[in-house]
């Protein structure tokens, strides 16, 4: 993407393409329906449906990412003979940021059901001149020569995802990195692609902008609160 300032998620496909940025809802599909329900303030009253739609979009993006992974040829025996097929060479490590990332992460885990998981607790420190991010909990398997998928529903400034990724490098250097989000801001996309150039970025949509509080507009609100209830 060039300036990365599309006027809306629906028109984001018109921006100059970046081969490492994949916009899932740029083309009509059922993913657009799930995304619309996530945004809808009426549907948001049903937290179970909100979590399920995050999970569904995780499944769709997991399927998209699966085309970039490595496969080996294998012959399996059926009740009537043999069939040649492609088997996933090794399952990726699935990482997410607590707590909003949990239902989105589950969508990836539904498809990559033999994958190990990694978790980070990252939060914004409010009341400062600039948004600061603190990562104070991290759990991950060894990442050396693994495929890493780092998923978080909202890619706002991009700072929490980048800091989480850098913190995870203490567990090793992945051979392939994918970062996934449901909704991103143009600023977040620019920041992540600049700071983590080795990663491919997968988003359902890129929205208009960040507001003064670094929230995505039009966005969908606080994904963690909508999924699990408001916090103090």
KALIN-V530057 format. One record per residue. N is the residue number from 0. PSI is psi in degrees with one decimal (NA if undefined). Layout:
BEGIN
N PSI
N PSI
END
This chain:
BEGIN
0 150.8
1 -93.7
2 -17.5
3 44.6
4 61.1
5 142.0
6 -22.2
7 165.5
8 -36.1
9 -29.4
10 5.8
11 -22.7
12 -17.6
13 -14.3
14 158.4
15 125.2
16 144.5
17 120.8
18 -15.2
19 1.6
20 120.5
21 122.2
22 105.0
23 -38.7
24 12.8
25 -26.4
26 145.2
27 131.4
28 174.9
29 -19.2
30 -35.7
31 -36.4
32 -46.7
33 -41.0
34 -41.3
35 -39.6
36 -37.0
37 -36.0
38 -28.4
39 120.0
40 -25.0
41 -45.3
42 -30.1
43 -17.6
44 -20.2
45 96.1
46 -31.1
47 -44.2
48 -37.2
49 -48.3
50 -40.5
51 -38.3
52 -36.1
53 -42.2
54 -43.5
55 -43.2
56 -33.0
57 -41.2
58 -44.1
59 -44.6
60 -35.6
61 -43.3
62 -42.6
63 -45.6
64 -31.3
65 -23.8
66 -14.2
67 0.2
68 172.4
69 142.8
70 154.0
71 149.9
72 137.8
73 143.0
74 126.2
75 148.7
76 128.9
77 172.1
78 -19.6
79 4.4
80 -144.0
81 152.1
82 132.6
83 137.1
84 171.3
85 128.3
86 140.6
87 127.7
88 -49.4
89 142.5
90 139.1
91 158.7
92 129.5
93 118.3
94 146.4
95 169.3
96 124.5
97 146.2
98 -20.3
99 -26.4
100 -11.6
101 -50.3
102 -35.4
103 -45.2
104 -40.1
105 -34.7
106 -42.1
107 -40.5
108 -29.1
109 -34.8
110 -45.0
111 69.8
112 -6.2
113 10.8
114 142.5
115 159.0
116 153.3
117 145.6
118 145.0
119 144.3
120 111.5
121 138.6
122 156.7
123 137.7
124 109.7
125 170.4
126 14.5
127 167.9
128 -34.9
129 153.4
130 125.2
131 150.6
132 135.2
133 127.2
134 112.4
135 7.5
136 137.0
137 131.6
138 125.2
139 153.0
140 179.4
141 136.9
142 -7.9
143 125.4
144 21.1
145 164.0
146 129.8
147 128.8
148 115.2
149 116.3
150 135.2
151 130.7
152 -40.8
153 119.3
154 90.0
155 -93.8
156 -23.6
157 -6.6
158 -40.8
159 -39.7
160 -43.8
161 -44.0
162 -36.7
163 -44.6
164 -45.7
165 -36.9
166 -35.4
167 -18.4
168 -13.3
169 -17.5
170 2.9
171 170.9
172 114.9
173 153.5
174 -18.5
175 136.5
176 131.6
177 132.0
178 130.2
179 141.2
180 159.6
181 -55.0
182 134.6
183 156.1
184 156.6
185 -39.7
186 -40.6
187 -41.3
188 -44.9
189 -42.4
190 -46.6
191 -44.4
192 -28.0
193 -42.8
194 -26.0
195 69.0
196 -17.2
197 -9.3
198 147.3
199 139.0
200 129.2
201 121.3
202 150.6
203 -42.6
204 152.9
205 120.3
206 -172.6
207 -48.7
208 175.1
209 144.6
210 -172.6
211 -20.6
212 9.9
213 34.5
214 147.5
215 135.3
216 128.3
217 -21.9
218 -145.9
219 1.5
220 -158.5
221 108.0
222 -36.8
223 -45.2
224 -41.3
225 -30.8
226 -37.3
227 0.4
228 155.9
229 155.6
230 160.3
231 NA
END
